[in-house]
């Protein structure tokens, strides 16, 4: 098909959804005399000799095309169209005798040719890898995929509205960082030629957002694309989306209340219910959620009674019993965290805030006001998955420097995810950070929670994949 035959623009008068909303109740076998102009892909075609039936799909839905030979121009060319071709169609709104709302074709034009075979709606794409690589096809032939990404869009827009109604302002912070920080993760490294410096793709916007609280933005958030140089799994993609927010004058209990209320709101707005089902089990996102400490849950779910004073030999023995691998440089706090993550976290089904983490594994969290060696931190767990990580923020610059130095020791011991000293962030703390609490919520995992998807690649439009072989085939 020559490009010169393709129009430079096309002006639909209606979306398919608008047509269905307005005319679905007309009588079977009736004609309306109303002409519309629609556009979309040809997703199904049935040639019955003197009549061609087709299914046209746009971004809002599908409608039948009814094309009799006597009244349809270029009828032969119409019968030779490919599945997946883009069409612009003018015609009358009718309903067939079988009750199918249709557009009776009086004019049509091909807007783009599908030069590769296009799957039909009955078979879809059975190859999962192909679905991820060719999302531009998957979105047309797999309705569940389309719905997932419509839900994702609503999650982000509704979250923005919810936060703005509560006085939060949205900001943008750098993607290139001079040093990696804000989370325990291995960064991606790049190089800026003009400055001749190495830079790091951000692993979290946390330290910049807290600088803004120092600067007087008391409620601040960012929906940020972040990058972590880690492996691929059903829960991990090297680039993903996080909501991070910080609120001055608050502590981690305020953030717990915020999270459970936001989750309840999103479930009701998007699904119409707070009760969700994954597999054969259900859970309820209605607030309030349970709160329990890590040590309580180790005792309850794994019958493990430990604390930071438990002899290292006993902790190692427990790890051996439960097949939990550890490294020589792990302290008691890190070992307890590993025990919890392996023996307890996958068992937590109903929404719960797991509170009070070891200081050793929480370099940016404020000391617990009652328990030495612990910090005021929580993770929300739903259906065995971590949804978010939050804490009362560490605001003392001297203590923060000490924690950074401890992280550098961890890095020297072989921990590639450990942090380094951020002198500018420490300088900002010296100007004064008021009592503050903050949180990071994984948007991808939140969408998985609401849609029931079990792999993060199902909720990212273009996930990171291994290099494709034979692309030119």
Order of alpha helices (4+ residues) and beta strands (2+ residues): alpha-beta-beta-beta-alpha-beta-beta-alpha-alpha-alpha-beta-beta-beta-beta-alpha-beta-beta-alpha-beta-beta-beta-alpha-alpha-alpha-beta-beta-beta-alpha-alpha-beta-alpha
